[in-house]
Amino acid sequence: MSPLHLTSLPRTARASVATSTLILLSAVAAQGVAPGRPAAPQGGEVFVVQGVPGSTVDVKLDGDSLRSDLQAEGIIGPLTLEAGDHTIAFAGDDWSISSAFQVADASTDIVLHWPADVTDEPEVTVFTNDVAPIASGKGRLTVAHTAVVPPADVRVDDKVLFANIANGEFISSEVAADTYSVDIVPTGQSGPPLLGPVALPVKGGQLTRVFAIGEPRDGSMSAVIQTLPLSSTGSPAPDEVAAGSAGLVATPVNQTAESTADGRGQLVLAVCFMAAVGMLLTAVRRRLQ
């Protein structure tokens, strides 16, 4: 029996073989872009927060002037930056500092603030904003400790929601959309608050981020409030999900979704492969009859 060549097949058989090959190649291509495997991030949004009361500062980003005379509690952003390493520099009347940071998340805050103890120059802390989707009717509340005080408790409606947060740490929780009374007190104490109480509205579908700044001894304690929109999942959520940098660990998300997407992609590839092989065998049988 002479070898079977594609050119020796009738036109209809060649069309079937070509169609089979196209189906198989399409299946392989589809498998390469299976759902649940997003492309690597190309960058993210960055906000710069000036948390040094009583000072104006000049800001440079990657060596270029970003803003002159930025007042306390001022916010620059959102800045859209490429993923990777960047450098930010701040200069006051008698000090200057620079800090390297990396853009690897969708939203990042860079905060200039005083450390817990009085020093000659402030410091820079980078916080990652949790902008994951949130259930309808819920808001995400984040409090960052960037004030000249020791570890402190954050009370919401007179109850301690976040405990023992040190300077440079933050904590986050999902709460029902409402207006809350928030204050900050020394850890484990119930005396006069270091800050507040303040009425803090938390809207549904938003990230409300609070930065405690300043020093209570000179009356400069204050709060910088920043809000960011969030997408909604449209499904119920827990009353509270604690996460942040104060010793708590957030639960990984999308792990189940990615596994499901992998399984679907493999199933599609298998079905398309079987269909292509079937069409090819049919064409060969017709040629041999």
C-alpha positions in Angstrom: 0.0 0.0 0.0 1.4 3.3 -1.0 1.9 6.0 1.7 -1.0 8.3 2.2 -0.2 12.0 1.4 -2.4 15.0 2.0 -2.2 15.9 -1.6 -3.5 12.5 -2.7 -6.8 13.0 -0.9 -9.9 14.2 -2.6 -10.7 17.9 -2.1 -13.4 17.2 0.5 -11.1 15.0 2.5 -8.3 17.6 2.4 -10.9 20.2 3.7 -11.8 17.8 6.5 -8.1 17.4 7.5 -7.5 21.1 7.4 -10.6 21.8 9.5 -9.4 19.2 12.0 -6.0 20.8 12.2 -7.6 24.2 12.7 -9.8 22.9 15.5 -6.8 21.4 17.3 -4.7 24.5 17.0 -7.5 26.7 18.2 -7.9 24.4 21.2 -4.2 24.7 22.0 -4.3 28.5 21.7 -7.4 28.6 23.9 -5.7 26.5 26.5 -2.8 29.1 26.6 -5.2 31.9 27.6 -7.5 29.9 29.9 -9.8 32.0 32.1 -8.3 32.7 35.6 -4.8 33.3 34.3 -4.6 37.1 33.9 -1.6 38.6 32.3 1.2 39.9 34.5 0.5 43.4 35.9 1.8 46.2 33.9 1.8 48.8 36.7 -0.4 50.3 39.3 -1.8 53.5 40.9 0.3 55.3 43.5 -0.8 57.9 46.0 1.7 60.1 48.0 0.5 61.3 51.4 2.1 64.1 53.2 1.8 63.2 56.9 4.2 65.7 58.6 2.1 68.4 60.3 3.5 72.0 60.1 5.8 71.3 57.2 5.8 71.9 53.5 7.9 69.6 51.4 9.3 69.2 47.9 8.7 65.8 46.3 10.7 64.1 43.5 9.8 60.9 41.8 12.6 58.9 40.0 14.7 62.1 40.0 12.1 64.4 38.5 10.2 67.1 40.4 6.7 65.9 41.3 5.4 68.7 43.5 6.8 71.8 45.3 5.6 73.0 48.7 3.2 70.1 49.4 1.3 71.0 52.5 0.6 68.6 55.4 -2.3 66.3 54.8 -1.9 66.8 51.1 -2.3 63.9 48.7 -0.7 63.5 45.3 -2.4 61.0 43.0 -3.4 58.7 41.6 -0.1 58.4 39.7 0.0 55.6 37.2 3.5 54.0 37.3 5.1 51.1 35.6 5.6 47.9 37.5 9.1 47.6 39.0 11.4 49.7 41.2 11.1 53.4 41.7 12.5 56.1 44.0 10.8 58.9 45.9 12.5 61.8 47.6 11.2 64.4 50.1 12.9 67.6 51.2 11.9 69.9 54.0 13.5 73.1 55.4 16.3 71.3 57.2 16.1 67.6 56.1 15.9 65.4 53.0 15.2 61.7 52.7 14.7 59.3 49.8 13.2 55.8 49.7 13.0 53.0 47.1 9.7 51.3 46.6 8.3 48.8 44.2 5.1 48.9 42.2 3.7 45.4 42.2 0.1 45.9 43.2 -2.9 47.6 41.8 -2.9 50.5 44.4 -0.2 51.7 46.8 0.1 54.5 49.3 3.5 56.1 50.1 3.2 58.0 53.4 5.7 60.5 54.7 5.4 60.7 58.5 7.2 60.9 61.8 8.2 57.7 63.5 6.9 56.7 66.9 9.8 58.5 68.6 10.8 62.1 67.9 13.7 62.2 65.5 15.4 64.8 63.3 13.8 63.6 60.1 10.6 61.8 59.1 10.4 58.4 57.5 8.6 56.8 54.5 6.2 53.8 54.8 4.6 52.0 51.9 1.1 50.5 52.3 -0.7 48.3 49.8 -4.4 49.1 49.4 -6.8 46.2 49.4 -9.0 47.0 46.4 -10.5 43.5 46.0 -14.2 43.4 45.2 -16.5 43.7 48.2 -20.1 42.5 48.8 -22.9 44.9 48.1 -23.7 47.2 51.1 -20.3 46.7 52.6 -17.3 49.1 52.8 -13.7 48.4 53.7 -12.1 50.4 56.5 -8.4 50.6 56.9 -6.5 52.5 59.7 -2.8 53.2 59.4 -0.7 54.2 62.4 1.7 56.9 61.3 1.7 59.1 64.4 4.2 60.0 67.1 2.7 57.6 69.7 3.5 54.1 70.9 1.3 51.1 69.9 -2.3 52.1 70.1 -5.9 50.7 70.0 -8.5 51.9 67.5 -12.0 52.0 68.9 -15.1 52.1 66.7 -18.3 53.1 68.4 -16.4 52.7 71.8 -15.3 49.2 71.1 -11.8 48.2 70.3 -11.8 47.0 66.7 -8.0 47.1 66.1 -5.6 46.4 69.0 -1.9 47.2 69.6 -1.1 48.7 66.3 2.5 50.0 66.1 3.8 53.0 64.1 4.1 51.9 60.5 1.4 49.2 60.7 -2.1 49.1 59.4 -5.2 47.0 59.9 -8.3 46.5 57.7 -11.8 45.3 58.2 -15.0 45.0 56.1 -18.0 46.7 57.8 -21.5 47.6 56.9 -22.0 51.0 55.2 -22.6 53.5 58.0 -21.2 56.4 59.9 -18.9 55.3 62.8 -17.4 57.1 65.8 -13.7 56.4 65.7 -11.0 57.3 68.2 -7.4 56.1 69.0 -6.3 55.4 72.6 -3.0 54.0 74.1 -3.1 50.2 74.0 -5.1 48.7 76.8 -6.2 52.0 78.2 -9.6 53.7 78.3 -8.5 57.2 79.2 -8.7 60.4 77.0 -8.1 59.5 73.3 -5.0 60.4 71.5 -7.2 61.3 68.5 -10.9 61.7 68.1 -13.5 60.7 68.5 -14.4 61.6 64.9 -17.5 60.8 62.9 -16.3 58.6 60.0 -18.7 57.8 57.2 -17.9 54.5 55.5 -19.8 54.2 52.2 -20.7 50.9 50.5 -18.4 49.9 47.6 -15.5 52.1 48.9 -12.2 51.7 50.6 -12.0 54.3 53.4 -8.4 54.7 54.5 -7.4 56.6 57.6 -3.9 57.8 58.4 -3.3 58.9 62.0 -0.5 61.5 61.9 1.1 64.1 64.2 2.0 64.2 67.9 -0.5 64.6 70.7 2.0 66.5 72.9 2.0 69.5 70.6 -1.6 69.2 69.5 -0.8 68.2 65.9 -2.6 64.8 66.0 -4.9 64.6 63.0 -6.2 62.2 60.4 -5.8 62.1 56.7 -8.8 60.3 55.0 -8.6 58.8 51.6 -11.4 56.9 49.7 -11.1 54.6 46.7 -13.9 53.0 44.7 -14.3 49.2 44.9 -16.2 46.8 42.6 -19.0 44.8 44.1 -19.4 41.0 44.2 -23.1 41.3 44.7 -23.0 38.5 47.3 -23.1 38.5 51.1 -19.8 38.9 53.0 -18.7 38.3 56.6 -19.4 41.1 59.0 -15.6 41.5 59.7 -12.5 40.3 57.8 -9.4 41.4 59.6 -6.1 41.8 57.7 -3.2 44.1 57.4 0.4 44.4 58.7 -0.2 44.1 62.4 0.5 40.4 62.7 -2.6 39.2 61.0 -2.7 37.2 57.8 -5.2 37.7 55.0 -6.9 34.6 53.4 -5.7 33.9 49.9 -8.4 34.6 47.2 -9.1 33.2 43.7 -7.3 29.9 44.5 -10.5 27.9 43.9 -11.4 29.9 40.8 -8.0 29.3 39.2 -8.2 25.6 39.8 -11.7 25.5 38.3 -10.4 27.4 35.2 -7.6 25.0 34.8 -10.0 22.1 34.8 -12.3 23.7 32.2 -9.4 24.5 29.9 -8.2 20.9 30.0 -11.7 19.6 29.3 -12.1 21.9 26.3 -8.7 20.8 24.9 -9.6 17.1 25.3 -13.0 17.5 23.5 -11.5 19.5 20.6 -8.7 17.0 20.2 -11.2 14.1 20.0 -13.3 15.9 17.5 -10.2 16.7 15.3 -9.0 13.1 15.4 -12.5 11.8 14.5 -12.7 14.1 11.5 -9.2 13.0 10.4 -10.1 9.3 10.6 -13.3 9.8 8.7 -11.4 11.4 5.9 -8.8 8.6 5.8 -11.5 5.9 5.7 -13.2 7.5 2.8 -9.9 7.6 0.9 -9.2 3.9 1.5 -12.7 2.7 0.5 
